[in-house]
Amino acid sequence: MDISVVIPLYNEDESIPELYAWIERVMREHGFTYEVIFINDGSTDRSWEIISELNRKQPDVVKGIKFRRNYGKSPALYCGFEQAQGDVVITMDADLQDSPDEIPELYRMIKEDGYDLVSGYKQKRYDPLSKTLPTKLFNATARKVSGIKNLHDFNCGLKAYRKAVVKNIEVYGEMHRYIPYLAKNAGFDKIGEKVVQHQARKYGSSKFMGLNRFVNGYLDLLTLWFLSTFGKKPMHVFGFLGTLMFFVGFVAAVVIGADKLWCLANGIPQRLVTDSPYFYIALTMMIIGTQLFLTGFVGDLISRSSSGRNDYQIEEKI
């Protein structure tokens, strides 16, 4: 199979038929063998009924996964990636803002140019200013932290992947924003970008607006940076910080004790060690240092051992 198109969606019943017809036309014009995998992320409208109807008409092409409740885009992509069989996997949103006409060129860049991942770049956007400005700031930060300097839009839903990429990365939580970073950490470092058309939303309103979207984005970036840097060696960061704090606290306590002994030996009046605030600061540093060291030790034992992290309740598959 040439292409798997993975489409996560939430309450997009109005756009699904038009989107599928568009994809079908593009695939037939270029002679691709393909499948379209819809992941219904707990929709409360008629989305699943429409997907089921498309499946009845073309069971070998249209596939569907129905979540029992709304989990989010990352879990939807994770399950779609698991099921995808195409040599090239294309992801796009279901709201008709991503154009299926971009698929042939994305496919060519993967197959002929040798890219592992190609991310879309919506250079001209139809989003409101309240969304585009934070997005620019967010992407600038992501480029700096990830070291992927050539990407302008990490969160663009329209992307193409070599099959090996989606089978070797783990998308969980809300990490869909950082799939290029995940791919790079997995050893797929040939990452490209293509300017793509961004269309105005035709039906409904965006499901991903709000301040928490950007706050969570930065928190996820910090998490991913830490996991990629120290995720498999937490002792290296916690153990180092703990040892450093314990050492500084211990030296400070020794200095306070030595000063007390010197004063006693020379008959100089001196208050009790426990009356000095520096004693408690030194003691606190030693305690915190010990705790950080133990945190690193425990972190090493449980590092990346959560067996249920990607355990989602799937109600139905077609």
Phi, psi and chi 1 to 4 in degrees:
 res  aa     phi    psi   chi1   chi2   chi3   chi4
   1 MET       -  135.2 -175.2 -178.8  -65.0      -
   2 ASP   -74.8  -51.8  -66.2  -36.3      -      -
   3 ILE  -135.9  137.0  -62.5  173.6      -      -
   4 SER  -112.1  126.1  -66.8      -      -      -
   5 VAL  -103.7  117.5 -177.2      -      -      -
   6 VAL  -105.9  122.3  175.8      -      -      -
   7 ILE  -127.4  100.7  -54.8  174.0      -      -
   8 PRO   -76.5  144.7   26.2  -28.8      -      -
   9 LEU  -153.0  153.0   61.2   98.4      -      -
  10 TYR  -143.5  111.3  176.3   68.8      -      -
  11 ASN    55.1   60.4  -70.2  -17.3      -      -
  12 GLU  -125.8   38.3  -61.5  -74.0   -1.2      -
  13 ASP   -62.2  -28.0   56.4   -4.8      -      -
  14 GLU   -71.7  -32.2  -66.8  177.4  -56.9      -
  15 SER   -95.5  -17.5   60.7      -      -      -
  16 ILE   -58.7  -50.8  -67.3  172.3      -      -
  17 PRO   -59.5  -42.8  -22.9   34.0      -      -
  18 GLU   -66.1  -40.9 -174.2  174.7  -20.9      -
  19 LEU   -63.9  -45.4  175.0   62.4      -      -
  20 TYR   -64.6  -41.3  177.6   70.5      -      -
  21 ALA   -61.6  -37.3      -      -      -      -
  22 TRP   -65.9  -46.5 -165.6   -7.4      -      -
  23 ILE   -61.4  -45.1  -67.0  171.9      -      -
  24 GLU   -59.9  -42.5 -175.0 -180.0   34.5      -
  25 ARG   -62.5  -45.8  175.4  179.7   60.4   78.4
  26 VAL   -63.0  -43.1  170.6      -      -      -
  27 MET   -64.6  -42.2  -64.5  -61.1 -174.1      -
  28 ARG   -67.9  -39.2  -74.2 -177.6  175.9  175.7
  29 GLU   -61.3  -31.9  -74.7  177.3   -2.5      -
  30 HIS  -105.2    2.7  -68.6   82.9      -      -
  31 GLY    69.0   28.1      -      -      -      -
  32 PHE   -80.5  143.8  -68.2  129.3      -      -
  33 THR   -89.3  136.3   55.3      -      -      -
  34 TYR  -156.8  167.7   69.1  101.6      -      -
  35 GLU  -139.7  152.1   63.8 -179.4   -4.1      -
  36 VAL  -120.9  120.2 -179.5      -      -      -
  37 ILE  -110.1  111.7  -55.6  171.4      -      -
  38 PHE   -94.0  129.9  -68.1   99.6      -      -
  39 ILE  -111.7  107.5  -57.7   91.6      -      -
  40 ASN   -85.2  104.7 -178.4   29.3      -      -
  41 ASP   -88.1   63.1 -172.5   22.3      -      -
  42 GLY    71.9   31.7      -      -      -      -
  43 SER   -62.1  147.5  -63.4      -      -      -
  44 THR  -108.0    3.0   55.7      -      -      -
  45 ASP  -101.1 -151.7   60.1    4.6      -      -
  46 ARG   -93.9   18.5  -65.5 -172.7   62.2 -105.4
  47 SER   -55.3  -47.5  -66.5      -      -      -
  48 TRP   -68.0  -35.7 -174.3 -112.9      -      -
  49 GLU   -62.0  -39.9  -73.9   81.8   -5.6      -
  50 ILE   -68.6  -41.6  -66.4  170.5      -      -
  51 ILE   -62.5  -42.3  -65.6  167.5      -      -
  52 SER   -62.7  -39.1  -61.0      -      -      -
  53 GLU   -65.9  -41.8 -176.5  179.1  -17.2      -
  54 LEU   -63.7  -36.9  -68.9  171.9      -      -
  55 ASN   -66.2  -38.3  170.8 -100.1      -      -
  56 ARG   -64.0  -33.7  -76.6 -168.3  -67.3  -88.5
  57 LYS   -77.2  -37.5  -67.0  177.4 -179.6  177.3
  58 GLN  -138.4   73.7  -69.0 -175.3  -68.7      -
  59 PRO   -64.4  -24.5   22.7  -33.2      -      -
  60 ASP   -82.7  -12.0  -65.5  -27.0      -      -
  61 VAL  -110.6  -47.4  175.0      -      -      -
  62 VAL   -91.9  121.6  177.8      -      -      -
  63 LYS  -118.0  157.5  -45.3  -69.1  174.6   61.3
  64 GLY  -147.2  145.6      -      -      -      -
  65 ILE  -128.2  128.0  -61.4  172.5      -      -
  66 LYS  -115.4  114.6 -178.4 -176.5 -179.3 -176.2
  67 PHE   -77.1  145.7  -76.0  169.2      -      -
  68 ARG   -69.7  -27.1 -163.1  173.2  -63.4  -83.3
  69 ARG  -146.3  176.6   66.4  173.5 -180.0   83.4
  70 ASN   -79.6  117.9  179.3 -105.4      -      -
  71 TYR  -105.6  -32.1  -75.9  102.1      -      -
  72 GLY   121.8  172.9      -      -      -      -
  73 LYS   -70.7  -39.5 -168.0  171.0 -176.1  178.1
  74 SER   -62.5  -48.9  -69.8      -      -      -
  75 PRO   -58.7  -37.2  -27.0   36.5      -      -
  76 ALA   -63.2  -44.8      -      -      -      -
  77 LEU   -64.7  -39.8  -71.1  174.3      -      -
  78 TYR   -57.0  -48.3  173.4   83.1      -      -
  79 CYS   -70.1  -36.5  -67.1      -      -      -
  80 GLY   -65.0  -40.7      -      -      -      -
  81 PHE   -63.5  -37.9  -73.0  164.9      -      -
  82 GLU   -61.2  -37.7  -90.7 -160.5  -32.2      -
  83 GLN   -86.9  -20.6 -172.0  163.6  -33.2      -
  84 ALA   -63.1  137.4      -      -      -      -
  85 GLN  -119.3   -8.5  -63.6  -59.8  -45.5      -
  86 GLY   -70.7  153.7      -      -      -      -
  87 ASP   -63.5  -33.1  -67.5  -22.7      -      -
  88 VAL  -122.1  132.7  173.7      -      -      -
  89 VAL  -109.0  124.7  178.6      -      -      -
  90 ILE  -109.6  130.8  -54.4  -74.3      -      -
  91 THR  -111.1  142.8   59.8      -      -      -
  92 MET  -154.5  157.9   62.2  172.7   50.1      -
  93 ASP   -80.4  161.4  -65.2  -25.8      -      -
  94 ALA   -94.6    5.3      -      -      -      -
  95 ASP   -93.4   10.2   54.7   11.3      -      -
  96 LEU    70.1   10.5  -65.5  173.9      -      -
  97 GLN   -83.2  -18.0  -70.2 -172.4  -74.2      -
  98 ASP   -98.7  134.5  -65.4  -29.4      -      -
  99 SER   -95.5  121.7  170.9      -      -      -
 100 PRO   -62.2  -17.4  -26.7   36.8      -      -
 101 ASP   -63.0  -16.0  -71.7  -29.2      -      -
 102 GLU   -79.3  -14.5  -53.0  -76.1   -2.8      -
 103 ILE   -59.6  -47.7  -69.9  175.7      -      -
 104 PRO   -57.4  -42.1  -26.2   35.7      -      -
 105 GLU   -70.8  -37.8  178.8   60.5   15.8      -
 106 LEU   -61.7  -42.6  -70.0  169.9      -      -
 107 TYR   -61.7  -43.9  176.7   83.0      -      -
 108 ARG   -62.6  -40.2 -171.2 -161.4   65.3   77.1
 109 MET   -64.0  -33.9  -67.7  177.9   72.7      -
 110 ILE   -73.6  -48.9  -63.8  -69.6      -      -
 111 LYS   -78.1  -39.0  -62.4  -64.7  -75.1 -174.9
 112 GLU  -100.2  -40.6  -63.6 -178.3   16.5      -
 113 ASP   -83.1  -13.1  -66.8  -13.6      -      -
 114 GLY    82.3   17.6      -      -      -      -
 115 TYR   -72.4  146.8  -74.2  104.0      -      -
 116 ASP   -82.5  -34.6  -63.7  -45.5      -      -
 117 LEU  -148.3  136.8 -175.3  156.6      -      -
 118 VAL  -125.9  122.5  178.6      -      -      -
 119 SER  -103.6  138.5 -178.7      -      -      -
 120 GLY   -73.1  150.9      -      -      -      -
 121 TYR  -129.7  108.1  171.3   32.0      -      -
 122 LYS   -84.3   84.3  -63.2  173.2 -178.6  176.8
 123 GLN   -64.1  -40.1 -160.0  167.8   28.7      -
 124 LYS  -110.3  112.7 -178.3  179.2  179.3 -178.8
 125 ARG  -109.0  154.1  -58.6 -175.1   68.0  100.1
 126 TYR  -108.7   15.6  -69.0   91.6      -      -
 127 ASP   -79.7  158.2  -67.2  -35.8      -      -
 128 PRO   -68.4  158.6   21.6  -32.3      -      -
 129 LEU   -59.3  -31.8 -163.2   62.3      -      -
 130 SER   -64.9  -17.3   59.7      -      -      -
 131 LYS  -101.9  -36.5 -175.0  176.1  178.5  179.6
 132 THR   -73.0  -38.3   55.1      -      -      -
 133 LEU   -64.9  -50.7  -76.2  179.8      -      -
 134 PRO   -60.5  -33.4  -23.0   33.6      -      -
 135 THR   -62.6  -41.9  -62.9      -      -      -
 136 LYS   -62.9  -42.9  -72.0 -177.4 -179.8  -65.9
 137 LEU   -64.4  -42.9  178.8   61.1      -      -
 138 PHE   -61.3  -45.6  163.9   75.8      -      -
 139 ASN   -67.1  -35.0  -78.1  -51.7      -      -
 140 ALA   -62.7  -42.3      -      -      -      -
 141 THR   -65.1  -42.9  -53.4      -      -      -
 142 ALA   -63.1  -39.1      -      -      -      -
 143 ARG   -62.1  -42.1  -77.0 -166.0  -62.8  -87.6
 144 LYS   -65.4  -46.2 -176.2   69.9  174.6  177.6
 145 VAL   -72.4  -41.9  173.0      -      -      -
 146 SER   -80.0  -24.3   67.9      -      -      -
 147 GLY    80.2    6.1      -      -      -      -
 148 ILE   -92.4   92.7  -53.9  174.8      -      -
 149 LYS   -79.2  -18.1  -53.6  -64.6 -173.8 -178.4
 150 ASN   -94.7    4.3   61.9  -39.0      -      -
 151 LEU  -102.0  131.0  -68.1 -168.7      -      -
 152 HIS   -99.3  -20.2  -66.7   83.9      -      -
 153 ASP  -141.3   89.5 -170.1   -2.7      -      -
 154 PHE   -64.9  -32.0  -82.2   73.1      -      -
 155 ASN   -94.7    7.6 -162.2   28.6      -      -
 156 CYS   -61.9  128.7  178.6      -      -      -
 157 GLY   -71.7  -20.7      -      -      -      -
 158 LEU   -88.8  106.8 -175.2   56.9      -      -
 159 LYS  -141.7  157.6  -71.4 -176.3  173.1   67.6
 160 ALA  -125.3  141.0      -      -      -      -
 161 TYR  -133.9  144.2  -48.7   81.4      -      -
 162 ARG   -67.8  143.2 -168.0  176.8  -57.1  -79.7
 163 LYS   -53.8  -38.9 -177.2 -179.8  179.2 -179.5
 164 ALA   -61.0  -28.8      -      -      -      -
 165 VAL   -66.1  -52.0  175.4      -      -      -
 166 VAL   -68.9  -21.0  -58.0      -      -      -
 167 LYS   -86.0   -7.6  -60.5  -59.4 -177.3 -177.7
 168 ASN  -124.3   10.9  -73.4  -79.4      -      -
 169 ILE  -120.5  155.3   60.5  173.6      -      -
 170 GLU  -118.1  110.9 -175.6 -177.9   14.5      -
 171 VAL   -99.6  115.5 -172.2      -      -      -
 172 TYR  -140.9  170.9   61.7   93.2      -      -
 173 GLY    60.5 -115.4      -      -      -      -
 174 GLU  -128.9   37.8  -67.1 -173.4   28.3      -
 175 MET   -81.6    4.7  -67.1  -62.4  178.4      -
 176 HIS   -60.4  -25.4   60.1  -87.1      -      -
 177 ARG   -65.6  -21.9  -58.9  179.2 -179.3   94.1
 178 TYR  -119.4   27.9  -53.5  109.9      -      -
 179 ILE   -57.6  -40.1  -70.4 -179.3      -      -
 180 PRO   -58.5  -38.1  -27.3   37.0      -      -
 181 TYR   -67.2  -41.8 -164.8    7.2      -      -
 182 LEU   -61.4  -42.4  -68.5  171.6      -      -
 183 ALA   -64.3  -42.5      -      -      -      -
 184 LYS   -60.9  -43.3  179.1 -174.1  174.2 -175.6
 185 ASN   -65.7  -24.6  -70.0  -22.7      -      -
 186 ALA   -87.1    0.2      -      -      -      -
 187 GLY   100.2    4.5      -      -      -      -
 188 PHE   -99.5   89.1  -60.1   99.0      -      -
 189 ASP  -104.5    3.4   54.5    4.7      -      -
 190 LYS   -90.4   88.6 -168.9  163.5 -175.3 -175.6
 191 ILE  -115.6  126.0  -62.0  170.9      -      -
 192 GLY  -120.4  178.1      -      -      -      -
 193 GLU  -139.4  146.4 -177.8  176.1   77.2      -
 194 LYS  -134.4  129.6  179.4 -174.1 -176.7  -59.0
 195 VAL   -68.2  125.3  175.4      -      -      -
 196 VAL  -123.8  160.8  -62.5      -      -      -
 197 GLN   -79.5  132.5 -179.6 -177.3    1.1      -
 198 HIS  -109.3  121.5 -176.2 -135.1      -      -
 199 GLN  -103.1  149.4  -57.2 -174.9  121.8      -
 200 ALA   -65.5  143.6      -      -      -      -
 201 ARG   -61.4  131.4  173.3  177.5  -83.3  -87.3
 202 LYS   -92.7  -37.3 -170.7  171.3 -177.6  179.1
 203 TYR  -126.0  142.7  -57.0  105.7      -      -
 204 GLY    65.1 -157.6      -      -      -      -
 205 SER  -133.7  163.7   58.4      -      -      -
 206 SER   -63.4  140.9  174.9      -      -      -
 207 LYS   -93.7    2.0  -45.7  -60.8 -171.4  -61.6
 208 PHE  -127.0   41.3  -57.9  102.4      -      -
 209 MET   -98.1  166.0  -62.6  -67.2  -74.9      -
 210 GLY   118.6  153.3      -      -      -      -
 211 LEU   -64.1  -35.7  179.6   62.3      -      -
 212 ASN   -61.8  -24.6   63.9  -38.5      -      -
 213 ARG   -60.2  -40.5  173.7  176.2  177.3  -94.3
 214 PHE   -82.5  -35.9  -57.7  104.7      -      -
 215 VAL   -62.5  -47.7  174.1      -      -      -
 216 ASN   -62.7  -33.2  -68.7  -19.1      -      -
 217 GLY   -60.9  -44.4      -      -      -      -
 218 TYR   -69.2  -38.2  -81.7  105.9      -      -
 219 LEU   -64.1  -40.4  -66.6  176.4      -      -
 220 ASP   -65.1  -39.2  -71.4  -22.2      -      -
 221 LEU   -62.7  -42.5 -179.2   59.0      -      -
 222 LEU   -62.8  -42.0 -178.9   62.4      -      -
 223 THR   -61.8  -46.3  -61.4      -      -      -
 224 LEU   -65.7  -40.3 -176.0   54.6      -      -
 225 TRP   -60.1  -43.7  172.2   81.1      -      -
 226 PHE   -65.8  -44.9 -177.9   84.1      -      -
 227 LEU   -64.3  -40.0  -71.6  175.1      -      -
 228 SER   -71.5  -28.4   63.9      -      -      -
 229 THR   -90.1  -43.2  -52.0      -      -      -
 230 PHE  -125.6    3.5  -58.0  108.6      -      -
 231 GLY   -57.6  -36.3      -      -      -      -
 232 LYS   -99.0    3.7  -66.6 -175.0  178.0  179.1
 233 LYS  -147.3   57.8   45.0 -175.0  179.3 -179.1
 234 PRO   -60.5  -26.0   19.8  -31.5      -      -
 235 MET   -62.5  -27.5 -168.9   60.6  165.1      -
 236 HIS   -66.0  -33.8  -72.9 -161.4      -      -
 237 VAL   -92.9  -49.2   59.3      -      -      -
 238 PHE   -70.5  -38.8  -71.0  110.5      -      -
 239 GLY   -64.7  -40.8      -      -      -      -
 240 PHE   -64.8  -49.5  171.1   74.7      -      -
 241 LEU   -62.5  -41.8  -68.6  175.1      -      -
 242 GLY   -63.4  -44.6      -      -      -      -
 243 THR   -63.5  -41.3  -59.0      -      -      -
 244 LEU   -62.7  -47.2  180.0   63.3      -      -
 245 MET   -65.8  -41.1  -70.0 -166.0   70.0      -
 246 PHE   -63.1  -42.7 -177.0   89.0      -      -
 247 PHE   -63.3  -46.1  178.4   75.4      -      -
 248 VAL   -62.1  -44.0  172.4      -      -      -
 249 GLY   -63.8  -39.9      -      -      -      -
 250 PHE   -66.1  -44.1  179.3   76.8      -      -
 251 VAL   -62.7  -41.4  169.4      -      -      -
 252 ALA   -62.5  -40.3      -      -      -      -
 253 ALA   -66.0  -39.5      -      -      -      -
 254 VAL   -64.0  -41.4  168.5      -      -      -
 255 VAL   -62.8  -43.4  169.6      -      -      -
 256 ILE   -63.0  -44.0  -66.7  169.5      -      -
 257 GLY   -65.4  -41.2      -      -      -      -
 258 ALA   -65.5  -38.9      -      -      -      -
 259 ASP   -63.5  -39.5 -179.6   63.6      -      -
 260 LYS   -64.5  -45.2  176.0   68.9  173.8 -179.3
 261 LEU   -64.5  -39.7  -68.3  174.9      -      -
 262 TRP   -64.0  -40.6 -174.4   82.8      -      -
 263 CYS   -65.1  -41.4  -69.7      -      -      -
 264 LEU   -64.8  -40.7  -71.1  175.3      -      -
 265 ALA   -66.9  -26.6      -      -      -      -
 266 ASN  -104.6   11.8  -69.5  -83.9      -      -
 267 GLY    66.2   24.8      -      -      -      -
 268 ILE   -91.0  126.1  -58.8  173.4      -      -
 269 PRO   -59.3  136.2  -21.0   31.9      -      -
 270 GLN  -147.2  138.6  179.4   75.2  -45.5      -
 271 ARG   -73.2  169.1   59.6 -177.3  177.0  177.8
 272 LEU   -62.6  147.6  -64.8  173.5      -      -
 273 VAL   -58.6  -38.7  168.5      -      -      -
 274 THR   -70.9   -9.6   53.0      -      -      -
 275 ASP   -86.0   -9.7  -71.6  -22.0      -      -
 276 SER   -89.5  129.1  171.2      -      -      -
 277 PRO   -64.3  -26.4   22.3  -32.3      -      -
 278 TYR   -65.4  -29.3  -61.6  109.1      -      -
 279 PHE   -63.2  -44.3  170.1   76.4      -      -
 280 TYR   -72.0  -33.1  -66.3  100.9      -      -
 281 ILE   -63.9  -44.7  -67.1  173.6      -      -
 282 ALA   -63.7  -41.8      -      -      -      -
 283 LEU   -64.6  -41.7 -173.8   62.2      -      -
 284 THR   -63.5  -41.6  -59.8      -      -      -
 285 MET   -63.1  -38.6  -69.3 -173.5   69.9      -
 286 MET   -66.2  -40.1  -67.8  171.9   67.0      -
 287 ILE   -67.2  -47.2  -66.8  172.5      -      -
 288 ILE   -63.5  -39.1  -67.0  175.7      -      -
 289 GLY   -60.6  -42.8      -      -      -      -
 290 THR   -62.8  -42.0  -57.6      -      -      -
 291 GLN   -64.4  -41.6  -69.7  176.0  -30.7      -
 292 LEU   -63.9  -40.4  -75.5  172.0      -      -
 293 PHE   -61.1  -45.3 -173.1   89.4      -      -
 294 LEU   -66.9  -34.4  -68.8  175.9      -      -
 295 THR   -61.3  -44.5  -61.8      -      -      -
 296 GLY   -62.9  -38.2      -      -      -      -
 297 PHE   -65.7  -47.1 -177.6   73.4      -      -
 298 VAL   -65.8  -38.8  173.5      -      -      -
 299 GLY   -59.2  -37.7      -      -      -      -
 300 ASP   -62.8  -36.0  -99.1   -4.5      -      -
 301 LEU   -71.4  -36.0  -63.9  178.3      -      -
 302 ILE  -106.6    6.4   64.7  174.3      -      -
 303 SER   -54.4  122.1  175.5      -      -      -
 304 ARG    51.0   43.9  -58.1 -174.7   67.4   79.9
 305 SER  -113.4   14.1   62.6      -      -      -
 306 SER   -76.5  104.4  175.7      -      -      -
 307 SER   -73.3  -21.9   59.0      -      -      -
 308 GLY  -103.4   16.3      -      -      -      -
 309 ARG   -64.6  -32.2 -178.0  164.2   58.9 -163.0
 310 ASN  -117.1   44.3  -83.8  -49.2      -      -
 311 ASP  -103.0  101.4 -175.5   16.5      -      -
 312 TYR  -114.2  145.4  -52.1  113.5      -      -
 313 GLN   -81.7  104.8  -66.5  -64.3  -43.1      -
 314 ILE   -98.3  120.1  -64.5  174.5      -      -
 315 GLU   -77.9  -36.5 -177.3  176.6  -16.3      -
 316 GLU  -158.6  147.3 -172.4  177.7   -8.3      -
 317 LYS  -128.7  143.4  -82.3 -172.0  177.5 -177.7
 318 ILE  -131.7      -   55.4  176.2      -      -
